[in-house]
């Protein structure tokens, strides 16, 4: 039985969103790269992952994810690195009856989602999961550097949780989530938001 392991991580902490360093906290400015803290987080994750035989490193097209991938690649010599739209920063927004299932205390959030990030019904993220969470003819490990809501959606998908449940699945910067996909078996959550390498 062949297995695919998807090692999912959120990019490192990014720079402040304004030149004076105040920032608005939204965290959605595509041009922002990593802060010094984020660079340090990526190096710590690199030490954690060094020695694992990855077939590929894929990252979101956004700068903060690309810079995280660049740092991690230094610990994974010879592993190809590429950007993938499948890992782009997307936020599922409900359509039709899906909104009725969302607890009222969460519904306000959907009005704050920028149009470019809206994924109606989670259709794009479902398609990304279907493309990535596939077992091939041989064992395979891939490192995927993406964003908080993308990881939350993937985990919700694996657990077959209610549509809105991704909203409380928060991933730390450079935390590690691992999903295992086996031929003929449902995907399994191996670990979620492991941050042991970031402390101590």
C-alpha positions as CSV (number, residue, x, y, z in Angstrom):
1,X,0.0,0.0,0.0
2,X,1.4,3.3,-1.1
3,X,1.2,6.4,1.2
4,X,1.4,10.1,0.6
5,X,2.4,12.3,3.6
6,X,1.5,16.0,3.2
7,X,3.5,18.2,5.6
8,X,1.6,21.4,5.8
9,X,3.0,24.5,7.4
10,X,1.9,28.1,7.6
11,X,4.5,30.7,6.4
12,X,6.6,32.4,9.0
13,X,5.5,35.6,10.7
14,X,5.4,38.5,8.2
15,X,6.5,42.1,8.4
16,X,4.2,44.8,9.7
17,X,1.7,46.1,7.2
18,X,2.8,49.7,7.3
19,X,6.1,51.5,7.1
20,X,5.9,52.8,10.6
21,X,5.5,49.3,12.0
22,X,2.0,49.7,13.4
23,X,0.2,47.4,10.9
24,X,-3.5,46.9,10.8
25,X,-3.3,43.2,11.8
26,X,-5.1,42.0,8.8
27,X,-2.2,39.9,7.6
28,X,-3.5,39.9,4.0
29,X,-1.0,42.2,2.2
30,X,0.4,40.1,-0.7
31,X,3.6,42.1,-1.0
32,X,4.8,41.6,2.6
33,X,7.7,39.3,3.3
34,X,9.0,37.7,6.5
35,X,9.9,39.6,9.6
36,X,13.0,38.7,11.5
37,X,10.8,36.6,13.8
38,X,9.4,34.8,10.8
39,X,12.9,34.1,9.4
40,X,13.8,32.6,12.7
41,X,10.7,30.4,12.8
42,X,11.5,29.1,9.3
43,X,15.0,28.2,10.3
44,X,13.8,26.3,13.4
45,X,11.3,24.4,11.2
46,X,14.1,23.7,8.8
47,X,16.1,22.0,11.5
48,X,13.1,20.0,12.4
49,X,12.5,18.8,8.9
50,X,16.2,18.2,7.9
51,X,16.8,14.6,7.0
52,X,13.2,13.9,5.8
53,X,13.2,12.6,2.3
54,X,10.8,15.0,0.6
55,X,10.0,14.6,-3.1
56,X,8.9,18.2,-3.5
57,X,8.5,21.6,-1.7
58,X,5.5,23.6,-2.9
59,X,4.5,27.0,-1.7
60,X,1.8,29.6,-2.1
61,X,2.7,32.3,-4.7
62,X,2.7,35.0,-2.0
63,X,6.0,36.5,-0.9
64,X,5.8,35.4,2.7
65,X,5.3,31.8,1.7
66,X,8.0,32.0,-1.0
67,X,10.5,33.4,1.5
68,X,9.7,30.6,4.0
69,X,10.2,28.0,1.2
70,X,13.6,29.6,0.3
71,X,14.8,29.3,3.9
72,X,13.5,25.7,4.3
73,X,15.1,24.6,1.1
74,X,18.5,25.3,2.6
75,X,17.8,22.4,5.0
76,X,16.5,20.2,2.2
77,X,19.3,20.1,-0.4
78,X,18.3,18.7,-3.8
79,X,14.6,18.9,-3.2
80,X,12.8,20.8,-6.0
81,X,10.9,24.0,-4.9
82,X,8.0,25.5,-6.8
83,X,5.1,27.8,-6.4
84,X,1.5,26.5,-6.7
85,X,-1.8,28.2,-7.1
86,X,-3.4,25.3,-5.3
87,X,-1.8,26.7,-2.1
88,X,-2.9,30.3,-2.6
89,X,-4.4,32.3,0.3
90,X,-8.1,31.6,0.1
91,X,-11.0,32.0,2.5
92,X,-14.1,29.8,2.2
93,X,-17.3,31.8,2.2
94,X,-20.7,30.1,2.4
95,X,-23.2,29.9,-0.3
96,X,-26.9,29.2,0.1
97,X,-27.8,26.9,2.9
98,X,-24.2,26.7,4.0
99,X,-24.6,30.1,5.7
100,X,-27.5,28.8,7.8
101,X,-25.2,26.1,9.2
102,X,-22.6,28.7,10.4
103,X,-23.0,29.7,14.1
104,X,-24.3,33.3,14.2
105,X,-21.2,34.5,16.2
106,X,-19.0,33.6,13.2
107,X,-21.1,35.1,10.3
108,X,-19.8,38.6,10.6
109,X,-16.4,37.5,9.5
110,X,-17.4,36.7,5.9
111,X,-18.1,40.4,5.3
112,X,-14.4,41.2,6.0
113,X,-13.0,38.8,3.4
114,X,-11.3,40.6,0.5
115,X,-12.9,39.7,-2.9
116,X,-9.7,38.3,-4.3
117,X,-9.5,35.7,-1.5
118,X,-13.1,34.6,-1.5
119,X,-13.6,30.9,-2.2
120,X,-17.4,30.4,-2.6
121,X,-18.5,27.2,-1.0
122,X,-14.8,26.2,-0.5
123,X,-14.9,24.9,-4.1
124,X,-11.3,25.9,-5.0
125,X,-9.9,24.5,-1.8
126,X,-11.9,21.2,-2.3
127,X,-10.3,21.0,-5.8
128,X,-6.8,21.7,-4.3
129,X,-7.3,18.9,-1.7
130,X,-8.4,16.5,-4.4
131,X,-5.3,17.3,-6.4
132,X,-2.8,17.1,-3.5
133,X,-4.2,14.4,-1.2
134,X,-3.6,11.5,-3.6
135,X,-1.7,8.3,-3.0
136,X,0.5,7.2,-6.0
137,X,2.3,4.0,-6.8
138,X,5.1,4.7,-4.3
139,X,5.4,6.4,-0.9
140,X,5.8,10.1,-1.2
141,X,6.4,13.1,1.1
142,X,5.6,16.7,0.1
143,X,6.2,19.9,2.1
144,X,3.4,22.4,1.4
145,X,3.9,26.0,2.6
146,X,0.6,27.9,2.7
147,X,-1.8,29.9,4.8
148,X,-3.9,29.5,8.0
149,X,-7.3,29.0,6.4
150,X,-6.0,26.6,3.7
151,X,-4.6,24.3,6.4
152,X,-7.8,24.6,8.5
153,X,-9.9,23.6,5.5
154,X,-7.7,20.6,4.7
155,X,-7.9,19.4,8.3
156,X,-11.7,20.0,8.4
157,X,-11.9,18.0,5.1
158,X,-9.9,15.1,6.6
159,X,-12.0,15.0,9.7
160,X,-15.3,15.3,7.7
161,X,-16.3,18.1,10.1
162,X,-19.1,20.6,9.4
163,X,-18.5,23.1,6.7
164,X,-17.7,26.0,9.0
165,X,-15.5,24.1,11.4
166,X,-12.2,25.4,9.7
167,X,-12.9,28.7,11.4
168,X,-11.6,27.6,14.8
169,X,-8.7,25.5,13.5
170,X,-5.8,28.0,13.8
171,X,-2.3,27.2,12.7
172,X,0.7,28.9,14.2
173,X,3.3,30.4,11.9
174,X,5.7,27.5,11.0
175,X,3.6,25.1,13.0
176,X,3.5,21.6,11.4
177,X,0.4,19.6,10.4
178,X,0.8,16.2,8.7
179,X,-1.9,14.4,6.7
180,X,-1.5,10.8,5.6
181,X,-3.2,9.5,2.4
182,X,-3.2,5.8,1.8
183,X,-4.5,3.9,-1.2
184,X,-8.1,2.8,-0.7
185,X,-8.3,4.5,2.8
186,X,-9.7,7.8,4.0
187,X,-7.1,10.5,4.7
188,X,-5.8,10.6,8.2
189,X,-4.7,13.4,10.4
190,X,-1.3,12.5,11.9
191,X,-0.5,15.7,13.7
192,X,-2.0,19.2,13.9
193,X,-0.2,22.4,14.6
194,X,2.9,20.9,16.2
195,X,5.0,23.8,17.5
196,X,7.5,21.8,19.6
197,X,10.4,22.9,17.4
198,X,9.5,26.6,18.0
199,X,9.8,26.5,21.8
200,X,12.6,25.5,24.2
